[in-house]
Amino acid sequence: MEIAELGEFGLIRHLTEDIETKNAETVKGVGDDCAVLDYGRDRQVLVTTDLLMEGVHFDLQYTPLKHLGYKSAMVNLSDIYAMNGRPRQMTVSLALSKRFKVEDLEDFYSGLRLACDAHGCDIVGGDTTSSLTGLAISITCIGDVEKGKAVYRSGAKDNDLICVTGDLGAAYMGLQLLEREKSVYNAQIREARQRGEDISSLPPFEPDFSGREYLLERQLKPEARKDIIEELAKADIVPTAMMDISDGLSSELHHICKQSNAGCRIYEERLPLDFQTAAMAEELNMNVTTCALNGGEDYELVFTVPLAMHDRVSAVPGVKVIGHITKPEMGLQLVCRDGTEMELKAQGWNPLKREK
Amino acid sequence: MEIAELGEFGLIRHLTEDIETKNAETVKGVGDDCAVLDYGRDRQVLVTTDLLMEGVHFDLQYTPLKHLGYKSAMVNLSDIYAMNGRPRQMTVSLALSKRFKVEDLEDFYSGLRLACDAHGCDIVGGDTTSSLTGLAISITCIGDVEKGKAVYRSGAKDNDLICVTGDLGAAYMGLQLLEREKSVYNAQIREARQRGEDISSLPPFEPDFSGREYLLERQLKPEARKDIIEELAKADIVPTAMMDISDGLSSELHHICKQSNAGCRIYEERLPLDFQTAAMAEELNMNVTTCALNGGEDYELVFTVPLAMHDRVSAVPGVKVIGHITKPEMGLQLVCRDGTEMELKAQGWNPLKREK
């Protein structure tokens, strides 16, 4: 169905009419000038926002819209968890070029709603408009945290342990894999065109990713670590500092150290890696440590806890201690497998930085 | 200065480092995974968001970036007032193509901050990233309202008076004027090119708008009606329904009537018009009533109050009673100057609707 048949208000109604809000804190959701929320007296409100642009943050040639909806929600949910909070509400704005159909938006929303349902988050509003070129997605997520329990980037102290969840670098390897297969496919199309063949008879872009499913899943369907926030609460651990890993571990450690006025030492041998990540890095002749440190899009958590909590934090499933916080004059150091030390550079993903 | 010299984090720091938050409700602003807000027990939280795309919502050929920043803030502030609330915090996301310089962003932010300062709103976060094509601006505004005082679209009752603030249609006339001058200028450029002249020697795009300043100001520098919300509170008036006029009065009345299960009658002769609007409409051979009803971007308020409040609401400066709410079966009617009635059509601005 053409979006123009529904128009803006018709489209919003179509996509949101059966959304039932789940949180008592959501007084009024979609359908007025604003959403109305009620948080009571004992909680603080968290707000985070992300703007995702086609061609910069995602490639629709290999990203199904349902996955894109899911991931767009996840990257925001992840920021709420990174404050030790719980997501409650989300607004979703889309700018669409003419090539999108209503069914495409239904796919996007089905992924978005799957993510929100899994994380108990209500969709309460947004904006749907047109774009002259690609798709733009802007999501704002609102959450809450008990007063005094918000975890900032600035609280890391000398000797605190540095912990990360899950494993790193897999989403980046998934991206490399998708980009490689896309190049191969596009080259086939070009060659067929040059030979004057009918390209519509070529098979669609469906490369075989068997054995690499984990890498693809990490790239296309990341999971925000709700479970870790719940486990930390159960273990009565409030981290001293925390961030989610979106731009890469190195970049996030730079933020934490800068804002905490600290340095850090992390150990290469302690970096959590999946087997598929290591195998793919070798195949692509890339350094797997660099991928783990700078790949980004892991949507894992990096956090610090006092040294005395070593045993308690080590017992939390999915958490690994990878180093410790130091005095600021020690800088940010990576201790390599051979015992040498290297300065940890923030080479994470930065779309506005000049390429060297 | 090139944005690439600063990179994402450098740019954000540069644009936000001297922002001081003004509201006690802002616990933590720019610089972490989320902003942290505290609203206490007696207030509800309002959230609204807008996504503005270059070429769809604004034209940088005649929109200075400072004005664009100001207007981008205003359209969101206006939604908070439309709920009878007060704006408190704002997040600002920008996607930038390569042609923008740091100075451009400084201009944008100076307008944005001017608007936020005038309305007591803290800038608490956002996202800055790159775009392959034009500029995308996504703003989320958060406000608060005393419990029980939020005004929805759905509360209008039979016989309620329909009130509008300010005057209508001027922003639309301003847009027509700018578009006309742009066409004239671009035609001059084209002709000079065809004659093989050096177009850099042509004067810049600076048409003479004397006598039309009000129309331009309404288009380029709209004002959200904080003053009206304050005056209504002073007069102890809580409207039964309210919206801000962004898509055009007709479109907004359709929303109010639909959500309130009501009809309405408004009077052509009561529509508030500025002299410049009427003169410009005549010059362009347009129907001024159509412009007032469907032009949009007025950022005035339309609201309903019980009939018994007639004298009290008429005494509020800048408010005009233009008609009344009816039973739903009466439909939405415009009573023309000659006494005939016409159905009120929602022909407001709708970027996703097919052009007939």
Interface residues (C-beta under 8 A of the other chain):
Chain A: E2 I3 A4 E5 L6 G7 E8 F9 L11 V27 K28 G31 D32 D33 C34 A35 V36 L37 D38 Y39 G40 R41 Q44 V45 L46 V47 T48 T49 D50 L51 M53 E54 G55 V56 H57 D79 I80 A82 M83 G85 Q89 T91 S93 L94 A95 L96 V124 G125 G126 D127 T128 T129 S130 S131 L132 T133 G134 A136 S138 T140 I142 G143 V145 K147 A150 Y152 R153 S154 M242 M243 D244 Q259 N350 P351 L352 K353 R354
Chain B: E2 I3 A4 E5 L6 G7 E8 F9 L11 V27 K28 G31 D32 D33 C34 A35 V36 L37 D38 Y39 G40 R41 Q44 V45 L46 V47 T48 T49 D50 L51 M53 E54 G55 V56 H57 D79 I80 A82 M83 G85 Q89 T91 S93 L94 A95 L96 V124 G125 G126 D127 T128 T129 S130 S131 L132 T133 G134 A136 S138 T140 I142 G143 V145 K147 A150 Y152 R153 S154 M242 M243 D244 Q259 N350 P351 L352 K353 R354
